[in-house]
Amino acid sequence: MSRDLVLDNIRNALPLTSSKKVEELRHLGNVSLKEYLQQTGLELEDVYHNKSYWTLLRRQAGLEPAFKNEDFEKRLGRGIGRLLHIDDPERLQSMNTLQRYGSPDVLNSCSERELRLLNMILVVILSPSVPSGKTAKEFDSVEQAVKRVLEYPALVDELVQVADLLEERRNHIPIAIEDSPQIPLMIHCRYSRDEVLSAYGYASVSDVKSMREGVLWIPKENTDVLFVTLKKTAQDFSDSTMYKDYAISEWLFHWESQSTTSVSSKTGQRYLNHASNGTRIALFIRREKRDL
């Protein structure tokens, strides 16, 4: 029997349908998320598949009371499912200690880095809908957004459990950006676009922004942020955006600027002379569009 066939048989034996997952949880009883995964052989991603989440499974199994606000709870639960890529200890710590930010005194004493970390979590969990190239303002402040989330203690507990599990499966050591302490990013870690914009202070949960292009100049941080997709397909990219981007060496990356950016333009000159002028270039690279 081939290895692939064995793996397929094991996978087929797992409770992957929604009804099977609920049935397994009902049988196991009031267990933690970690215990549930250990007993069923499922992965975190299986729990959050198809817009499901841990608190919803518990409710369907009769282990949680009725919805307080079904729409907002589902929004939070599905938002937690969008955090499963997190792989640096600092963001995981922010997830784990969200409840402490319910105190205005704690929020007021936060550093710029801490506030940006908090915004990185909140913009993903709450995920306000923003048309491309536009802005949105659902919450007036970080404090208001935190207060809204903390109205759902079951989801806050779920967030803590997920953070603990993500910490357990981290398999690399991130590298801090030491010369920019206010920017809570680490080299070799994974970030969504919304998280990157929040990390640079360009956006926040009270000032959500979207982008059409894959480039952004952030004057406050003296940085050009470049979002790169290595494997481009005609289905996802037009002929004019099939840029040839690839690594040349450990320290050099070949990147093509937008077709509308000329060498003589202010932007083109900034790209060319960034080292001598003291501006930074930050690369955020994914293999293909379906990745983060």
C-alpha positions in Angstrom: 0.0 0.0 0.0 1.5 3.4 -1.0 2.2 6.2 1.4 -0.4 8.5 -0.2 -3.1 5.8 0.0 -2.3 5.3 3.7 -2.6 9.0 4.3 -5.8 9.3 2.3 -7.3 6.5 4.4 -6.3 8.2 7.6 -7.7 11.5 6.4 -11.0 9.8 5.4 -11.4 8.4 8.9 -11.3 11.9 10.5 -14.5 13.7 11.4 -14.2 16.4 8.7 -17.9 17.2 8.1 -19.6 19.8 10.3 -22.0 17.3 11.7 -19.2 14.8 12.5 -17.2 17.4 14.3 -20.2 18.4 16.4 -20.9 14.7 17.1 -17.4 14.1 18.3 -17.4 17.1 20.5 -20.8 16.1 22.0 -19.3 12.7 22.8 -16.1 14.1 24.3 -18.0 16.7 26.4 -16.7 19.9 27.9 -13.1 19.6 26.7 -10.6 22.4 25.7 -9.8 23.1 22.0 -6.4 21.4 22.5 -8.0 18.3 24.0 -10.5 18.2 21.2 -7.8 18.3 18.5 -5.7 15.6 20.3 -8.7 13.3 20.6 -10.0 13.7 17.1 -6.7 14.0 15.2 -8.0 17.2 13.6 -5.9 20.3 12.9 -6.8 23.9 13.9 -7.6 24.6 10.2 -10.2 21.8 10.3 -12.1 23.5 13.1 -12.2 26.8 11.2 -13.0 25.3 7.8 -16.1 26.6 6.0 -16.6 29.6 8.3 -16.9 27.5 11.4 -15.2 28.2 14.7 -14.7 26.6 18.1 -17.4 28.5 20.1 -19.9 27.7 17.3 -19.1 24.0 17.5 -19.5 24.1 21.3 -22.9 25.7 20.9 -24.0 23.2 18.3 -22.9 20.5 20.7 -25.0 22.0 23.5 -22.0 23.2 25.5 -22.5 27.0 25.1 -25.6 29.1 25.7 -27.5 30.8 22.9 -26.1 33.6 20.8 -25.9 37.1 22.3 -25.6 38.7 18.9 -25.4 36.0 16.2 -24.1 38.2 13.4 -21.3 39.9 15.5 -20.3 36.7 17.2 -20.0 34.9 13.8 -17.9 37.8 12.6 -15.5 37.5 15.6 -15.3 33.7 15.3 -14.5 33.7 11.6 -12.0 36.5 12.3 -10.2 34.2 14.7 -10.0 31.7 11.9 -8.1 34.4 9.9 -5.3 34.5 12.6 -4.1 30.9 12.1 -1.1 32.1 10.0 0.4 34.0 13.0 3.9 32.7 13.8 5.7 35.2 15.9 5.7 35.3 19.7 4.8 39.0 20.0 1.6 38.8 18.1 0.6 35.6 19.9 1.2 37.4 23.2 -1.1 40.2 22.1 -3.8 37.6 21.3 -3.2 35.9 24.7 -3.5 39.1 26.7 -6.3 41.0 24.8 -8.4 41.2 28.0 -6.0 43.4 29.8 -6.5 46.1 27.2 -10.1 46.5 28.5 -8.6 48.8 31.1 -8.3 52.5 29.8 -5.2 52.9 32.1 -3.5 50.0 30.3 -4.3 51.3 26.9 -3.2 54.8 27.8 0.2 53.5 28.9 0.8 51.4 25.8 3.8 52.2 23.6 3.4 52.9 19.9 4.6 49.4 19.2 2.0 47.8 21.6 -0.8 49.8 20.1 0.2 48.8 16.6 0.3 45.1 17.7 -3.1 45.4 19.1 -4.4 47.0 15.9 -2.9 44.2 13.9 -5.0 41.7 15.8 -8.2 43.8 15.8 -8.2 44.6 12.1 -8.1 40.9 11.3 -10.6 39.8 13.9 -13.1 42.5 13.1 -12.3 42.7 9.4 -14.4 45.8 8.5 -15.5 45.6 4.9 -13.6 48.3 2.8 -14.0 48.8 -0.9 -10.7 48.7 -2.8 -8.8 52.0 -2.5 -11.2 53.3 0.2 -11.2 53.8 3.9 -13.7 52.9 6.6 -14.4 54.0 10.2 -16.7 51.7 12.1 -15.0 52.2 15.5 -14.0 55.6 16.8 -11.0 54.2 18.8 -9.0 51.2 19.7 -10.6 51.3 23.1 -14.1 51.1 21.6 -13.1 48.1 19.4 -11.6 46.3 22.4 -14.6 46.9 24.5 -16.9 45.5 21.8 -14.8 42.3 21.5 -14.6 41.8 25.3 -18.5 41.6 25.3 -18.0 38.1 24.1 -16.0 36.2 26.7 -16.4 32.8 25.0 -14.7 34.2 21.9 -12.0 35.9 24.0 -11.3 32.5 25.7 -11.2 30.9 22.2 -8.7 33.5 21.1 -6.4 32.6 24.0 -6.7 28.9 23.3 -5.8 29.4 19.7 -2.8 31.6 20.6 -1.5 28.9 22.8 -1.8 26.3 20.1 -0.2 28.5 17.5 2.7 29.1 19.9 3.2 25.3 20.3 3.4 24.8 16.5 5.9 27.6 15.8 8.9 26.0 14.1 11.3 28.9 13.4 13.0 31.7 15.2 11.9 35.2 14.0 14.3 38.0 13.6 13.4 41.4 15.0 13.9 44.7 13.1 16.1 46.3 15.7 16.5 49.8 14.2 12.7 50.4 14.0 11.3 49.5 17.5 8.0 51.1 16.8 7.3 48.7 13.9 6.1 45.3 15.3 7.3 43.1 12.4 9.7 40.3 12.3 11.7 38.9 9.4 10.6 35.5 8.1 7.1 35.7 9.7 3.8 35.8 7.9 1.5 38.8 7.7 -1.6 39.7 5.9 -1.8 43.0 4.0 -4.0 44.6 6.7 -1.5 43.6 9.4 1.3 45.2 7.5 -0.6 48.4 7.1 -1.3 48.5 10.8 2.2 47.6 11.8 3.5 50.7 9.9 0.8 52.9 11.5 -0.8 53.6 8.1 -4.1 52.0 9.2 -5.8 51.0 12.4 -9.1 49.4 13.5 -10.5 53.0 13.7 -9.1 54.0 10.3 -9.2 50.9 8.1 -7.7 51.3 4.6 -7.4 49.1 1.6 -5.0 49.1 -1.4 -5.3 48.5 -5.1 -1.6 48.6 -5.9 1.2 46.4 -4.5 3.3 49.4 -3.5 2.9 52.0 -0.8 5.1 54.9 0.3 4.8 55.6 4.0 6.5 59.0 4.7 6.1 58.6 8.5 8.4 55.6 8.5 10.5 56.7 5.5 9.7 53.3 3.9 8.5 52.0 0.6 6.4 48.8 1.2 6.4 46.4 -1.7 4.0 43.5 -1.9 5.3 40.8 -4.3 3.7 37.7 -5.8 6.3 35.4 -7.3 4.1 33.0 -9.3 1.8 35.1 -11.5 -0.9 33.7 -13.7 -2.9 35.2 -16.5 -6.0 34.5 -14.5 -5.0 36.8 -11.7 -2.7 39.3 -13.4 -3.0 41.5 -16.5 -0.2 41.6 -19.1 0.9 45.0 -17.7 1.3 43.6 -14.2 3.2 40.4 -14.9 6.3 41.8 -13.3 9.4 39.7 -13.2 10.2 39.5 -9.5 12.6 37.0 -8.2 15.5 36.5 -5.7 19.0 36.9 -7.2 20.9 35.9 -4.1 20.5 35.9 -0.3 20.9 39.7 -0.3 19.6 40.8 -3.7 16.1 40.8 -5.1 15.1 41.6 -8.7 11.9 43.7 -8.6 10.2 45.5 -11.4 8.5 48.8 -10.7 5.0 49.6 -11.9 4.8 50.4 -15.6 3.6 53.9 -14.8 6.7 54.7 -12.8 9.4 56.3 -14.9 13.1 56.5 -14.0 13.0 60.3 -13.8 9.9 60.4 -11.6 10.1 61.3 -7.9 9.1 57.7 -7.0 11.5 56.1 -9.5 14.4 58.2 -8.1 13.5 57.2 -4.6 13.6 53.6 -5.6 16.9 53.9 -7.3 18.6 56.0 -4.6 17.1 54.6 -1.5 20.4 53.5 0.1 22.1 56.9 -0.4 19.0 58.9 0.6 18.4 56.8 3.7 14.9 55.6 2.8 13.9 51.9 3.4 12.4 49.3 1.2 10.4 46.5 2.9 9.6 43.4 0.8 6.5 41.3 1.6 6.7 38.2 -0.6 4.2 35.4 -1.2 4.5 32.5 -3.6 1.1 32.9 -5.3 -2.1 34.9 -5.0 -3.9 32.3 -2.9 -1.3 32.7 -0.1 -1.4 35.6 2.4 
